Amino acid sequence: MYKDKLYNYAGSRKYTPFYRQKRVISGAILFLIGLVYWLGIFSPSTVKAKPRDTNKSAWNWLSSPTTSASVDWDDRREKVKDAFMLSWDGYEQYAWGFDEYHPVSKTGKQMDTKGKGMGWIIVDALDTLMIMNLTSRLSHAREWISTSLDYDQDHEVNTFETTIRMLGGLLSAYYLSTAFPDMAPLTDDDQGAPGEDLYLEKAADLAGRIIGAFDSGSGVPYASVNLKTSKGKESHADGGASSTAEASSLQLEFKYLAMLTGEKNYWESAEKVIQVIDDNGMEDGLLPIFIYATTGGFRDNNIRLGSRGDSYYEYLIKQYLQTSCEEPIYQEMWNQSLAGVRKWLITYSTPNHFTVLAERPFGLGGKLEGKMDHLVCFMPGTIALSVTGGLTVEEVKKAGRWSEKEEEDMALAIELTKTCWGMYQITPTGLAPEIAHFQLGEPPHMESDGILASKEMTKGAHAAWKDDYIIKVTDRHNLQRPETIESLFYMWRITGDEKYREWGWQMFTSFVKYSAAGDGAGFTSLANANDIPPLLKDNMESFWLAETLKYFYLLFSPNDLLPLESIVINTEAHIFPRFKLARGLKTGWERKPRDEKGRIVQPVRSDRKGARKAHQDSNLSADVHMIKVEETGQAPLVEATAP
């Protein structure tokens, strides 16, 4: 169920008859024999029917591919809407109100068997319903939220997932319904109507329950929280540590809610997390993927931008953009981390030189592993967003704000996007595995050794470039993830290069062709995307509706639909506005002085003559060294030398 974790699903439960008496079984057998005889199933002229596809005519285009010269992007986005409606209608028919939907078995399930339902799918899809102008379906969803959704539930939920999906979904629905009243308009949302603040009221109620997760020894939130008691709970795994990405990807949601309500506690709790993280002084802004809520210190040295690490980096630059660039501290942190990524993690596959954002499982001094989770594919789009702030490259260049740094960062975004696109091209289904590994040189060729140009991705099942990619048996599943299409959306909006739309169309076509559950029930994850026909997993992720199909729709839409320079999109693809600091909200912390590696250096008075010494804070992962400085009468400018 959870976006940031690698996981497996149990098989669907089969119905077991309640009665087992012999007479009932015998009667049932006789009835079935009579029924099949009456239907003529045993007749020689009868052919067994295929499962009914209620939307068969909607997918006739699959057998009629179009060329670039005849592309109708409005028509293509309507096909995305068709896929969304098929998915939504299947859920509505077979699993309405349930948190999970299994479209192959046509069943639903609550995340907590004793719970009332979190609205996991309904709330997560609200803003997609609005953007696609699906008014009648939105009305049904809104009615369920008004009459059935109650977060007063005595069970634990994941703090991060509940924030980005449920709180984010409600806040996005509030924003779109008020700022864009022509999107799927409902009179219940009109100003002065009794339910005009429904989404905001539900969001505030939920946030008031989640906020207890931040009540830890350090201010870093616990992994889980009980919605009834608002009491945080340590992770049941990983030595009780929280995921770094999960702890540091709640800020957009709580900051926006603070702006709407004036409740500073939300703002202060959210930004405190980033301060605690930053005060660890990790080298080059690269963080281990686990952090203890009790102490604020990191666990182990595993550094990656895949699961458990990813959205920390995403939310740095997005916090800067959310408050209209009025909090430069987050841009500074982003720039430091991106430089660290380029120094320690960017390498190249061999022999075709695809750009790889690799991992260091044993810290910066450990071996580089040529592995990329699909989750890493958020990064190229985020880099592009950081370069232009949401404007087009052309607009930034005309404004005179284009330098060598922007050129280099955009080139990295382009190459990483290509690598992620390749993950879709290496499977027979055209759908990416959950994880790809890469052939690396020995030693690996790092970006600092010189940037390498990647080879062309030629077509063909046995194209030589595909040998750079490795798909392991345990990684060949596809979970309908959005990260690559997310980056294609940003790259299209920012560069204007049509190839990103074409790549997106090929991806969408593969989803429709190979992940349909059949019988008009929607689309499902795949247990194996590396075979045709693929093995179905029987689970529709909520982010299939909230993110993947939304990004496809926006990619094929005109660029004036939700222009990037006026919004910020959370890690679950929920839409928030950018805003100016107001209502007493401001950056409530400052970064400590750093050396050239980003490690903390603090001046301290240490002898009778007034000479000062500075020492570097220590933490579980950073080295300690001493630096001498002169007494100047002003705050010392410390120049550190690496040990």
C-alpha positions as CSV (number, residue, x, y, z in Angstrom):
1,M,0.0,0.0,0.0
2,Y,2.8,2.4,0.7
3,K,4.5,4.4,-1.9
4,D,8.0,4.7,-0.5
5,K,8.5,1.1,0.5
6,L,9.4,-2.0,-1.5
7,Y,6.8,-4.6,-0.6
8,N,4.9,-7.7,-1.7
9,Y,1.2,-8.3,-1.6
10,A,-0.5,-11.4,-0.4
11,G,-2.8,-13.2,-2.8
12,S,-6.5,-12.3,-2.8
13,R,-8.8,-14.3,-0.5
14,K,-11.2,-16.7,-2.1
15,Y,-14.7,-17.1,-0.9
16,T,-15.4,-20.2,1.2
17,P,-19.0,-21.5,1.4
18,F,-20.7,-21.1,4.7
19,Y,-22.7,-24.3,4.5
20,R,-21.1,-27.7,4.1
21,Q,-24.0,-30.1,4.5
22,K,-24.1,-32.9,2.0
23,R,-27.7,-32.1,0.9
24,V,-26.7,-28.5,0.1
25,I,-23.7,-29.6,-1.9
26,S,-25.7,-32.2,-3.8
27,G,-28.5,-29.8,-4.5
28,A,-26.0,-27.2,-5.8
29,I,-24.4,-29.8,-8.1
30,L,-27.8,-30.8,-9.6
31,F,-28.7,-27.1,-10.0
32,L,-25.5,-26.3,-11.8
33,I,-25.9,-29.3,-14.2
34,G,-29.4,-28.2,-15.1
35,L,-28.2,-24.6,-15.6
36,V,-25.3,-25.4,-17.9
37,Y,-27.6,-27.8,-19.9
38,W,-30.2,-25.0,-20.3
39,L,-27.5,-22.5,-21.3
40,G,-26.2,-24.9,-23.9
41,I,-22.7,-24.8,-22.7
42,F,-22.1,-28.4,-23.6
43,S,-23.4,-27.8,-27.1
44,P,-20.7,-28.5,-29.8
45,S,-21.5,-25.2,-31.5
46,T,-20.9,-23.2,-28.4
47,V,-17.6,-21.3,-27.9
48,K,-16.6,-20.3,-24.4
49,A,-17.0,-16.5,-24.2
50,K,-14.2,-14.2,-23.2
51,P,-14.7,-12.0,-20.2
52,R,-16.9,-9.1,-21.0
53,D,-15.1,-5.8,-21.7
54,T,-17.6,-3.0,-21.1
55,N,-15.3,-0.5,-22.7
56,K,-14.0,-2.5,-25.6
57,S,-14.8,0.2,-28.2
58,A,-12.8,2.8,-26.2
59,W,-9.6,0.9,-26.8
60,N,-9.8,0.2,-30.5
61,W,-7.1,2.8,-31.0
62,L,-4.6,0.4,-29.7
63,S,-4.6,-1.4,-33.0
64,S,-4.4,1.9,-35.0
65,P,-1.1,3.6,-34.1
66,T,-0.8,7.2,-35.2
67,T,2.3,9.0,-36.5
68,S,3.8,12.2,-35.1
69,A,2.5,14.1,-38.1
70,S,-1.1,13.3,-37.2
71,V,-1.0,13.6,-33.4
72,D,-4.1,15.1,-31.7
73,W,-3.0,15.7,-28.1
74,D,-6.5,16.6,-27.0
75,D,-7.7,13.2,-28.2
76,R,-4.8,11.5,-26.4
77,R,-5.6,13.2,-23.1
78,E,-9.2,12.1,-23.5
79,K,-8.0,8.5,-23.8
80,V,-6.2,9.0,-20.5
81,K,-9.5,10.2,-19.0
82,D,-11.1,7.0,-20.4
83,A,-8.6,4.9,-18.5
84,F,-9.2,6.9,-15.3
85,M,-13.0,6.5,-15.7
86,L,-12.6,2.8,-16.3
87,S,-10.5,2.5,-13.1
88,W,-12.7,4.7,-11.0
89,D,-15.9,3.0,-12.2
90,G,-14.5,-0.4,-11.4
91,Y,-13.6,0.7,-7.9
92,E,-17.0,2.3,-7.5
93,Q,-18.8,-0.8,-8.6
94,Y,-16.8,-3.4,-6.7
95,A,-15.0,-1.8,-3.7
96,W,-16.6,1.6,-3.0
97,G,-15.5,3.0,0.4
98,F,-12.7,0.4,0.8
99,D,-9.0,1.5,1.1
100,E,-7.8,-1.2,-1.3
101,Y,-9.1,-2.4,-4.6
102,H,-8.3,-5.7,-6.3
103,P,-9.6,-5.4,-9.8
104,V,-8.9,-8.9,-11.0
105,S,-10.9,-10.6,-8.2
106,K,-13.2,-7.5,-8.0
107,T,-12.9,-7.2,-4.2
108,G,-12.1,-4.4,-1.7
109,K,-10.4,-4.4,1.7
110,Q,-9.8,-1.9,4.5
111,M,-6.2,-1.2,5.5
112,D,-7.2,-1.9,9.1
113,T,-9.7,-4.7,9.4
114,K,-11.4,-3.0,12.4
115,G,-11.3,0.4,10.8
116,K,-14.1,2.3,9.0
117,G,-11.9,3.1,6.0
118,M,-9.6,6.0,5.5
119,G,-10.9,7.1,2.1
120,W,-7.5,6.0,0.8
121,I,-8.5,5.8,-2.9
122,I,-11.4,8.3,-2.8
123,V,-9.5,11.2,-1.2
124,D,-6.3,10.5,-3.1
125,A,-8.2,10.8,-6.4
126,L,-10.3,13.9,-5.6
127,D,-8.1,16.5,-7.4
128,T,-7.7,14.2,-10.4
129,L,-11.5,14.1,-10.7
130,M,-11.5,17.9,-10.6
131,I,-8.8,18.4,-13.2
132,M,-10.5,15.9,-15.5
133,N,-13.8,17.7,-14.9
134,L,-15.6,14.5,-13.9
135,T,-18.4,16.3,-12.0
136,S,-20.8,13.4,-11.3
137,R,-18.1,11.1,-10.0
138,L,-16.7,14.0,-7.9
139,S,-20.2,14.5,-6.4
140,H,-20.4,10.9,-5.3
141,A,-16.9,11.1,-3.8
142,R,-17.8,14.3,-2.0
143,E,-21.0,12.8,-0.6
144,W,-19.0,9.9,0.8
145,I,-16.5,12.2,2.5
146,S,-19.3,14.2,3.9
147,T,-21.4,11.3,5.3
148,S,-18.9,8.4,5.8
149,L,-15.4,9.7,6.3
150,D,-14.5,9.8,10.0
151,Y,-10.9,9.9,11.1
152,D,-11.7,9.1,14.8
153,Q,-10.3,5.6,14.4
154,D,-8.4,3.7,17.1
155,H,-5.6,2.3,15.0
156,E,-2.1,3.3,13.8
157,V,-1.5,4.7,10.3
158,N,1.8,5.5,8.6
159,T,2.5,9.2,9.3
160,F,4.0,10.0,5.9
161,E,1.6,8.2,3.7
162,T,-1.4,9.6,5.5
163,T,0.0,13.1,5.2
164,I,0.9,13.1,1.6
165,R,-2.2,11.1,0.4
166,M,-5.0,12.0,2.7
167,L,-4.0,15.5,4.1
168,G,-2.5,16.4,0.7
169,G,-5.5,15.2,-1.2
170,L,-8.0,17.2,1.0
171,L,-5.9,20.3,0.8
172,S,-5.5,20.0,-2.9
173,A,-9.2,19.5,-3.3
174,Y,-9.8,22.6,-1.2
175,Y,-7.4,24.7,-3.3
176,L,-8.7,23.6,-6.7
177,S,-12.4,23.9,-5.7
178,T,-11.9,27.5,-4.5
179,A,-9.2,28.8,-7.0
180,F,-10.7,27.0,-10.1
181,P,-14.5,26.9,-9.5
182,D,-15.0,25.8,-13.2
183,M,-13.2,22.5,-12.5
184,A,-16.0,20.0,-12.0
185,P,-18.2,22.6,-10.4
186,L,-20.4,21.6,-7.5
187,T,-22.9,23.9,-5.8
188,D,-21.9,22.4,-2.4
189,D,-18.5,24.0,-2.8
190,D,-19.9,27.5,-3.6
191,Q,-19.1,30.3,-1.2
192,G,-21.8,30.5,1.4
193,A,-23.0,27.0,0.9
194,P,-23.2,24.9,4.1
195,G,-20.4,22.6,3.0
196,E,-18.1,25.0,1.3
197,D,-15.2,24.2,3.8
198,L,-15.7,20.5,3.9
199,Y,-12.3,19.6,2.5
200,L,-10.5,22.1,4.8
201,E,-12.4,21.0,7.8
202,K,-11.6,17.3,7.2
203,A,-8.0,18.3,6.6
204,A,-7.7,20.2,9.8
205,D,-9.3,17.4,11.8
206,L,-6.9,14.9,10.3
207,A,-3.9,17.1,10.8
208,G,-4.8,17.6,14.5
209,R,-4.5,13.8,14.8
210,I,-1.3,13.4,12.8
211,I,0.5,16.2,14.6
212,G,1.0,14.0,17.7
213,A,3.6,12.0,15.7
214,F,5.9,15.0,16.0
215,D,5.9,14.8,19.8
216,S,9.2,12.9,20.0
217,G,12.4,13.5,21.8
218,S,13.9,15.3,18.8
219,G,10.9,16.7,17.0
220,V,11.4,14.2,14.1
221,P,8.0,12.4,13.7
222,Y,7.5,8.8,14.6
223,A,6.8,6.4,11.7
224,S,3.2,5.8,12.8
225,V,0.5,7.6,14.7
226,N,-2.7,6.5,16.3
227,L,-5.5,8.6,14.9
228,K,-7.7,8.4,18.0
229,T,-5.1,9.2,20.6
230,S,-2.7,11.2,18.4
231,K,0.1,9.3,19.9
232,G,3.2,8.6,17.8
233,K,4.7,5.1,17.5
234,E,8.2,4.0,16.6
235,S,8.7,1.9,13.5
236,H,8.0,-1.8,14.0
237,A,11.2,-2.5,12.0
238,D,14.5,-0.8,11.2
239,G,15.5,-0.6,14.9
240,G,12.6,1.7,15.6
241,A,14.0,4.4,13.2
242,S,11.8,6.5,10.9
243,S,12.5,6.7,7.2
244,T,14.4,9.9,6.4
245,A,12.3,10.6,3.4
246,E,9.0,10.0,5.3
247,A,10.1,12.3,8.2
248,S,11.1,15.1,5.9
249,S,8.3,15.0,3.4
250,L,5.5,16.4,5.4
251,Q,6.5,20.1,5.1
252,L,4.5,21.2,2.0
253,E,1.3,19.9,3.5
254,F,1.6,21.3,7.0
255,K,3.0,24.6,5.9
256,Y,0.1,25.1,3.5
257,L,-2.4,24.2,6.2
258,A,-0.7,26.7,8.5
259,M,-1.1,29.4,5.9
260,L,-4.8,28.6,5.5
261,T,-5.6,28.3,9.2
262,G,-3.0,30.6,10.9
263,E,-2.0,27.7,13.2
264,K,1.7,28.3,13.6
265,N,2.2,25.0,15.4
266,Y,1.9,23.1,12.1
267,W,4.5,25.3,10.5
268,E,6.9,25.2,13.4
269,S,6.6,21.4,13.8
270,A,7.3,20.8,10.1
271,E,10.3,23.1,9.8
272,K,11.8,21.8,13.1
273,V,12.3,18.4,11.4
274,I,14.5,20.0,8.7
275,Q,16.5,21.9,11.3
276,V,17.2,18.7,13.3
277,I,18.2,16.9,10.1
278,D,20.5,19.7,9.0
279,D,22.1,20.0,12.4
280,N,23.6,16.6,11.9
281,G,25.9,18.2,9.4
282,M,26.1,15.3,7.0
283,E,28.8,15.5,4.4
284,D,27.9,17.2,1.1
285,G,24.2,17.2,2.1
286,L,23.7,13.4,1.5
287,L,21.7,11.7,4.2
288,P,21.5,8.1,5.5
289,I,18.0,6.7,4.9
290,F,17.0,6.1,8.5
291,I,16.7,8.6,11.4
292,Y,15.7,8.1,15.0
293,A,12.8,10.1,16.2
294,T,14.0,9.9,19.8
295,T,17.4,11.5,19.2
296,G,17.4,13.0,15.8
297,G,20.5,11.0,14.9
298,F,20.9,8.8,11.8
299,R,21.0,5.0,11.8
300,D,23.6,3.3,9.7
301,N,25.2,4.9,6.6
302,N,23.1,3.7,3.7
303,I,22.8,6.6,1.2
304,R,20.4,6.5,-1.8
305,L,17.8,8.6,-3.5
306,G,15.5,5.6,-3.9
307,S,13.1,4.3,-1.3
308,R,13.3,6.0,2.1
309,G,15.6,8.7,0.8
310,D,14.0,10.2,-2.2
311,S,11.5,12.9,-1.3
312,Y,13.8,14.6,1.3
313,Y,15.6,16.1,-1.6
314,E,12.4,16.8,-3.6
315,Y,10.9,18.8,-0.7
316,L,14.0,21.0,-0.3
317,I,13.6,22.7,-3.6
318,K,9.8,22.6,-3.4
319,Q,9.7,24.3,0.0
320,Y,11.8,27.1,-1.6
321,L,9.3,27.4,-4.4
322,Q,6.2,27.0,-2.2
323,T,6.9,30.2,-0.3
324,S,7.7,32.2,-3.5
325,C,11.4,31.9,-3.1
326,E,11.3,33.8,0.2
327,E,13.1,31.0,2.2
328,P,16.5,30.8,0.5
329,I,17.7,28.4,3.2
330,Y,16.0,25.5,1.3
331,Q,17.5,26.4,-2.0
332,E,21.0,26.5,-0.4
333,M,20.4,23.0,1.0
334,W,19.1,21.7,-2.3
335,N,22.2,23.1,-4.1
336,Q,24.5,21.5,-1.6
337,S,22.7,18.1,-1.9
338,L,22.7,18.2,-5.7
339,A,26.4,19.0,-5.8
340,G,26.9,16.0,-3.4
341,V,24.8,13.8,-5.8
342,R,27.0,14.8,-8.7
343,K,30.2,14.2,-6.7
344,W,29.4,10.9,-5.0
345,L,26.5,9.2,-6.9
346,I,26.5,10.1,-10.6
347,T,28.2,7.4,-12.6
348,Y,27.9,5.8,-16.1
349,S,27.0,2.4,-17.3
350,T,29.2,0.4,-19.5
351,P,29.7,0.2,-22.4
352,N,26.9,2.6,-23.5
353,H,27.4,5.4,-20.9
354,F,23.9,5.9,-19.6
355,T,23.9,8.3,-16.7
356,V,23.2,6.4,-13.4
357,L,22.2,7.8,-10.1
358,A,23.7,5.1,-8.0
359,E,23.7,4.1,-4.3
360,R,26.3,3.9,-1.5
361,P,24.9,1.3,0.9
362,F,27.9,1.6,3.3
363,G,28.3,5.4,3.3
364,L,30.3,7.8,1.1
365,G,33.5,5.8,1.7
366,G,31.9,2.6,0.7
367,K,31.4,0.8,-2.6
368,L,29.2,2.3,-5.3
369,E,26.3,0.1,-6.3
370,G,24.8,0.6,-9.8
371,K,21.2,0.3,-8.8
372,M,18.3,2.6,-9.4
373,D,14.8,2.2,-7.9
374,H,12.1,3.4,-10.2
375,L,11.4,5.8,-7.3
376,V,14.7,7.6,-8.3
377,C,13.1,8.7,-11.5
378,F,11.5,11.7,-9.8
379,M,14.9,13.3,-9.8
380,P,15.4,14.5,-13.4
381,G,12.1,16.4,-13.3
382,T,12.9,17.9,-10.0
383,I,16.3,19.0,-11.2
384,A,14.7,20.7,-14.2
385,L,12.2,22.4,-11.9
386,S,15.1,23.7,-9.7
387,V,16.8,25.1,-12.8
388,T,13.9,27.3,-14.0
389,G,11.5,27.4,-11.1
390,G,8.8,26.2,-13.4
391,L,9.4,28.7,-16.2
392,T,10.5,27.4,-19.6
393,V,14.2,27.3,-20.5
394,E,13.5,29.9,-23.2
395,E,11.9,32.3,-20.6
396,V,14.8,31.9,-18.2
397,K,17.4,32.6,-21.0
398,K,15.5,35.7,-22.2
399,A,15.5,37.0,-18.6
400,G,19.3,36.6,-18.5
401,R,19.3,34.1,-15.7
402,W,21.0,31.3,-17.6
403,S,24.6,30.4,-16.6
404,E,27.0,27.4,-16.9
405,K,25.4,25.9,-13.8
406,E,21.9,25.9,-15.3
407,E,23.3,24.4,-18.5
408,E,25.0,21.6,-16.6
409,D,22.1,20.8,-14.3
410,M,19.7,20.7,-17.3
411,A,22.0,18.4,-19.2
412,L,22.0,16.1,-16.1
413,A,18.2,16.1,-16.0
414,I,18.0,15.3,-19.7
415,E,20.4,12.3,-19.4
416,L,18.7,10.9,-16.2
417,T,15.3,11.1,-18.0
418,K,16.8,9.1,-20.8
419,T,18.0,6.4,-18.4
420,C,14.6,6.2,-16.8
421,W,12.9,6.0,-20.2
422,G,15.3,3.1,-20.9
423,M,13.8,1.2,-18.0
424,Y,10.6,1.1,-19.9
425,Q,12.2,0.1,-23.2
426,I,14.1,-3.0,-21.8
427,T,11.0,-5.1,-21.1
428,P,8.7,-6.8,-23.6
429,T,5.7,-5.1,-22.1
430,G,7.2,-1.6,-22.3
431,L,6.6,-1.2,-18.5
432,A,9.5,-0.6,-16.1
433,P,10.6,-3.0,-13.4
434,E,10.6,-1.8,-9.8
435,I,14.4,-1.7,-9.8
436,A,17.1,-1.7,-12.5
437,H,20.7,-2.5,-12.0
438,F,23.5,-1.4,-14.3
439,Q,26.8,-2.7,-15.6
440,L,29.5,-0.3,-14.2
441,G,33.2,-0.1,-15.0
442,E,35.8,-1.2,-12.5
443,P,36.4,1.3,-11.0
444,P,33.2,3.1,-11.9
445,H,33.6,6.2,-14.1
446,M,32.3,9.1,-12.0
447,E,31.0,12.5,-13.3
448,S,34.1,14.1,-11.9
449,D,36.2,11.9,-14.2
450,G,34.5,13.5,-17.1
451,I,31.0,13.6,-18.5
452,L,30.3,10.8,-20.9
453,A,27.8,11.0,-23.8
454,S,25.2,8.2,-23.8
455,K,24.7,6.0,-26.9
456,E,21.5,6.1,-29.0
457,M,18.7,3.8,-27.8
458,T,18.0,1.9,-31.1
459,K,14.9,-0.1,-31.5
460,G,14.8,-3.9,-31.4
461,A,14.3,-6.6,-28.8
462,H,18.0,-7.4,-28.7
463,A,19.5,-3.9,-29.2
464,A,23.0,-3.9,-27.8
465,W,22.4,-0.9,-25.5
466,K,20.0,-3.0,-23.4
467,D,22.8,-5.0,-22.1
468,D,23.8,-2.1,-19.8
469,Y,20.6,-2.8,-17.9
470,I,20.0,-5.8,-15.6
471,I,16.6,-6.9,-14.3
472,K,16.8,-9.3,-11.4
473,V,14.0,-11.8,-10.8
474,T,12.9,-10.1,-7.6
475,D,12.7,-6.7,-9.2
476,R,10.6,-7.4,-12.3
477,H,7.2,-6.3,-10.9
478,N,5.6,-3.0,-12.0
479,L,3.5,-1.2,-9.4
480,Q,1.9,1.5,-11.7
481,R,4.5,4.0,-10.3
482,P,4.4,7.6,-11.5
483,E,8.0,8.9,-11.2
484,T,9.0,8.6,-14.8
485,I,5.9,10.1,-16.2
486,E,6.2,12.8,-13.6
487,S,9.6,13.7,-14.9
488,L,8.4,13.6,-18.5
489,F,5.7,16.1,-17.5
490,Y,8.2,18.5,-16.0
491,M,10.7,18.0,-18.9
492,W,8.0,18.7,-21.5
493,R,6.7,21.8,-19.7
494,I,10.2,23.2,-19.1
495,T,12.1,22.3,-22.3
496,G,9.2,22.1,-24.8
497,D,10.8,19.0,-26.4
498,E,8.0,17.0,-28.0
499,K,9.9,13.7,-27.5
500,Y,8.8,13.7,-23.8
501,R,5.2,13.7,-24.8
502,E,5.8,10.9,-27.3
503,W,7.6,8.8,-24.7
504,G,4.7,9.4,-22.4
505,W,2.3,8.2,-25.0
506,Q,4.2,5.0,-25.5
507,M,4.2,4.4,-21.8
508,F,0.5,5.0,-21.5
509,T,-0.2,2.7,-24.4
510,S,1.8,-0.1,-22.7
511,F,-0.2,0.4,-19.4
512,V,-3.5,0.1,-21.3
513,K,-2.4,-2.9,-23.3
514,Y,-0.8,-5.0,-20.6
515,S,-2.2,-4.0,-17.2
516,A,-6.0,-4.1,-17.9
517,A,-7.7,-6.3,-15.4
518,G,-10.4,-7.4,-17.8
519,D,-14.2,-7.3,-17.7
520,G,-14.1,-3.5,-17.4
521,A,-12.8,-3.6,-13.8
522,G,-9.8,-1.3,-14.3
523,F,-6.1,-1.7,-14.3
524,T,-3.7,-3.6,-12.0
525,S,-0.1,-3.8,-10.9
526,L,2.0,-6.5,-12.5
527,A,3.8,-9.3,-10.7
528,N,6.1,-9.7,-13.7
529,A,6.4,-7.0,-16.4
530,N,9.2,-8.9,-18.2
531,D,7.0,-11.5,-19.8
532,I,4.1,-11.4,-22.3
533,P,1.5,-12.0,-21.2
534,P,2.5,-10.4,-17.9
535,L,1.6,-11.9,-14.6
536,L,-1.1,-9.8,-12.9
537,K,-0.7,-8.7,-9.3
538,D,-4.4,-7.9,-8.6
539,N,-4.0,-4.6,-6.9
540,M,-4.7,-1.0,-8.1
541,E,-2.6,1.5,-6.3
542,S,-4.3,4.7,-5.2
543,F,-1.4,6.6,-6.8
544,W,-2.5,5.1,-10.2
545,L,-5.4,7.5,-10.0
546,A,-3.8,10.3,-7.9
547,E,-0.4,10.5,-9.7
548,T,0.2,8.3,-12.7
549,L,-2.9,9.0,-14.7
550,K,-2.9,12.7,-13.6
551,Y,0.6,13.2,-14.9
552,F,-0.3,11.5,-18.2
553,Y,-3.4,13.8,-18.5
554,L,-1.3,17.0,-17.7
555,L,1.4,15.9,-20.1
556,F,-1.1,15.8,-23.0
557,S,-2.9,19.0,-21.9
558,P,-2.2,22.6,-22.9
559,N,0.5,24.2,-20.8
560,D,-1.9,26.8,-19.3
561,L,-3.7,24.1,-17.3
562,L,-2.1,24.6,-13.9
563,P,1.0,26.5,-15.0
564,L,4.1,25.4,-13.1
565,E,5.2,28.8,-12.1
566,S,2.1,29.3,-9.9
567,I,1.9,25.9,-8.2
568,V,3.9,23.4,-6.3
569,I,3.1,19.7,-6.5
570,N,3.6,17.4,-3.5
571,T,5.1,14.0,-3.7
572,E,1.7,12.4,-4.3
573,A,0.9,14.8,-7.2
574,H,-1.4,16.9,-5.1
575,I,-1.6,20.5,-6.2
576,F,-0.9,23.4,-3.8
577,P,-0.5,27.1,-4.6
578,R,2.6,29.1,-4.1
579,F,2.2,31.9,-1.5
580,K,4.1,34.7,0.1
581,L,5.1,34.5,3.8
582,A,2.3,36.1,5.8
583,R,0.3,35.7,9.0
584,G,3.4,35.7,11.1
585,L,4.8,32.7,9.3
586,K,8.6,32.8,8.6
587,T,11.7,30.7,8.5
588,G,12.3,30.1,12.2
589,W,15.8,28.7,12.1
590,E,19.3,29.3,10.6
591,R,21.9,26.9,9.4
592,K,25.0,26.4,11.5
593,P,28.4,27.4,9.9
594,R,29.9,24.7,7.7
595,D,33.2,23.7,6.2
596,E,33.7,23.1,2.5
597,K,32.2,19.6,2.9
598,G,29.1,20.9,4.5
599,R,30.0,19.6,8.0
600,I,29.2,21.8,10.9
601,V,31.8,24.2,12.4
602,Q,31.0,26.2,15.5
603,P,33.4,28.8,17.0
604,V,33.9,28.5,20.8
605,R,36.0,30.6,23.2
606,S,38.5,28.3,24.8
607,D,41.5,30.1,26.4
608,R,42.3,33.1,28.6
609,K,43.9,35.2,25.8
610,G,40.6,35.3,24.0
611,A,41.8,33.2,21.1
612,R,39.1,31.2,19.6
613,K,38.9,27.7,18.5
614,A,36.2,26.1,16.4
615,H,35.2,22.5,16.7
616,Q,33.2,20.4,14.4
617,D,30.1,18.9,15.8
618,S,30.2,15.1,15.8
619,N,27.4,12.7,15.0
620,L,27.1,9.0,14.4
621,S,28.4,9.3,10.9
622,A,30.6,12.4,10.7
623,D,34.3,12.6,11.5
624,V,35.6,15.2,14.0
625,H,38.4,17.6,13.5
626,M,39.7,20.9,15.1
627,I,40.3,24.2,13.3
628,K,42.3,27.2,14.7
629,V,41.1,30.7,13.8
630,E,42.3,34.2,14.7
631,E,40.5,36.6,17.1
632,T,39.1,39.3,14.8
633,G,36.5,41.2,16.9
634,Q,33.9,39.9,14.5
635,A,32.2,36.6,13.9
636,P,35.2,34.5,12.5
637,L,35.3,33.4,8.9
638,V,36.3,29.7,9.3
639,E,38.2,28.1,6.5
640,A,38.3,24.4,7.2
641,T,40.8,21.9,5.8
642,A,39.6,18.3,5.2
643,P,41.3,15.8,7.6
